[in-house]
Amino acid sequence: MTIAKAGLTLLTATALAACTAGGLGASRDGMTAPGLDTGERAEDGLVVAQRLMDAGEYELALKAYNRAALANGLTVDVLAGMGTANLGLGRLGQAETLLRRAVATDQAIPEVWNNLGVVLIERGKTAEAVQILRTAYALDNGESDSIRDNLRLALAKSENTAYDAEEEQDYKLVRRGSSDYLIRQIP
């Protein structure tokens, strides 16, 4: 036998011995594949969803919020996030429903009230939007420029109910921050 054949035979025998002894990643019974390493903990679904929202990936963020809802339940953060993601996708009806559920809790922050107000303005419910934005402004103690600007716009629209479709198209929805929206006039 040549040295090459002897070396190959020794290598093969060593590999087979390692497999039967449970080495090289084989399972204990030798019949199943090795399991996953579950030592690492998965990232929190809300954190992932917020990162996706920041990246403008609203559809993926919505899926991440759904996973967070399965893990944590429908908390105010999950409801507000899902509503804001739907707002970003232009699904105003779904956004309104979810944001209304979020503000019905005692834990809703001013940005959630603001986003509901933006949805109501977009849906033509100006009088209700004024009330919602006033609540957001009061909860925020008047510190947010975007909430103040949205309230001013809602008040202007409620005072001038006879505007035409041309004038209605002079506004666009602008995202500011991770969950804050502002309606701006197109220059």
N, C-alpha and C positions, 0 to 999 in steps of 0.2 A: 504494500500500500504506500502511496506517495505521501509526502508531508502535507500537501494541499488537501488530499482526501481525508487524512487523519484529522486535520484541523476542522474541516467541514463536519465530519462525523461528531467530533467533540462539541462543536458549537450547537449542532442540532440536538444532541443529547442534553446539553445544559438547558437549552430553551424549553425542551419538553419537560424536563424536571421542574423548571420554574413554573410552568403552566399547571402541572399537576399538584404542586405544593402551594398553590394559591398566589403565586407571584405574578408579575406583569399585568396586574389589574384584573385578574380573573375573580369570579365570585367564589364563595366558600364551597358551594356544591359543584362547581365546574360546569353547570348547565345554563346559567343566566349571565347576562352582561352585568358589569359592575354598576353600582348605583351612582346617583348624583351626589356631589359634595354640597350638602345643605348647611355647611357651617356659616356661610355668609347670609346676612339678613337682607331682604329686598328693600329698596328705597320706598319711603312712604308715598302712597298714591297721590296725595294732595300736593306733595313737593314736585312730583313728576308732572302732574297736571299744570301747576303754576309755571313750570319751566316751558312746557309746550305752549301755554298761553303767551308767555313772553316772546316765544319764537314765532307767534302768529299761526301755529298749527292747531286751529280750533277743533277740527274733527278728531285729531288724535288726543287733544286735551279732554274732549268730551268722553272719549273711551276711558281715559285715565280716571276721570271723575266717577265714571260708572264703576270702575274697579275699586275706587276708594269708598264708594257707597256700599259695596258689598262687604268691604273690610270694616268700615266704621259706622255704617248706617247713614241715613240722610240727615247729616248735620247741616247747620246753617252754612258752613263753609262749602260743603259739597253742593248744596242747592244753589248758592250764589255763584259758584264756579260753573256749574252746568248752565245756569241762566246766562251768565256772561259769555260762555262759549257759544251758546245758541245766538246771542246778540251779534257776536263776531261773524257768525255764519249767515246772518240775515234772517234767521228763523224767529221772527218777532213774536209770534203767538206762543211758541214753546218757551221763549225767553221770558215773556210776561208771566206765564203760569209758574215757572220755577222761581223767578224773582219775587213774586207775590208770596209764595210759600216761605221764602227766606225771610222776608220782612215781617211775616206774621209771628216770627219768634222774637224773643226779647234780646237776642244776641246779634241782630243785624247791625252792621257798621254803616256809616254814612255813605260809603261808596256803593253799597248794595242798593240803598234807597235812590241814589243818583242814577244808577244804571236802570232801575225800574222807571224812573222819570224819563230817561232818554228813550226807552222803549215806548212809553206812552205818548211822547211827542211824535215819534216816528209813526205810530199807529193812528195819529190824529185825535187822541184823547187829551187835548190840551188842558182843559180845566182840571182834570184829575192829576195830570202831570205837574201842574203848578202846586197843588197840595202836597204831592209826594216830594217834590224838590224843596219845598219849604221845610218839610220835616227833615230832609237830608241836610239842609243848610243849618237848621237849628241844632241837630245832633252834632254837627261838625263845628259849631260855634263860629260859623262864618269864616273859617280858616282856609277853605279850599277854593281856589280861583275857578276851577272847572265846574264845581257845583254852583257857585254864584253865577257864572256865565250861562249855564244851562237854565237856571231859574230866571234870569233876565230874558232869555230867548222864549221860554214858556210864557212868561208874562206878556211879552210883546205879541206873541202869537194869539194869546187869549184876548188881548185888547183889540187886535186887528183880525177879526174873524172873516172878513171879506177879502182875503188875498187870493190871487189866482194861481194856477198850476205852474206858471213860469216862475213866480216868486218862491213857490214851494221847492223848486229844484235848486235853489241857490244855497242849499245847506248840505253838508256832508258829515258823516260820523267819523270822528278822529279818536284813536286810542291813545290814552295817556297813562302810562304806568301799566301795572299788571292787570288791574281790574277796574280801571277808571276810564270812562268814555266822555267825550265832549262833542257837542254839535257845533260846528264852525260854519261860518258863511264862506262860500266859495268866492275868491276874489275875481 
